[in-house]
Amino acid sequence: MHFLSFLWYFRTLFTFCLYSNMREGVFFYFDNISKIRVMEEKQTILVVEDNDFVRMQVVHFLNGEGYGTAESKDGQEALDMVSGNTDNFDLAIVDVRMEPVGGFEFVRKIRGDENSMPVILVTGDDDPNLLSEATKHGVGAVLRKPVQKERLIKTVFRTLAVENRKR
């Protein structure tokens, strides 16, 4: 099924999503309004959240935009999924507060394994040090709960676009 969707503001560049073919997983968008880029493979996002409702909601939002997803209920399970399979996931969305392994510990461990997968943290905390801690660990973004669909999708799109530029 085809649909048009417009996304705006990618750092200082405007990026417009012009066409999506969800069945075939082909995405076209203008970058800098000058060249068309094509992402032929469906991107897979690992969602790590101990709250079942929040996890299902995030997965629903992502699947609705054509992303593939994998779910984990805690950081240790997510580490097991990621270890040895560094190419399976394009991005991880991870809750900060979980047991036995929380979001920051997850990031530290994957970075220690030389995994540069981008990470978006999700939190309900008002900790003023959270953003500086996230930046120190190379986290792409921090989202506050409750997660809003539009903000989630924009953040995922922007984070993946930055990662694709690095490659």
Secondary structure by P-SEA (a helix, b strand, c coil): cbbbbbbcccccbbbbbcccccccbbbbbbccccbbbbbccbbbbbbbcccaaaaaaaaaaaaaacccccccccaaaaaaaaccccccccccccccccccccaaaaaaaaaaaccccbbbbbbcccccaaaaaaaaacccccccccccaaaaaaaaaaaaaaaaaac
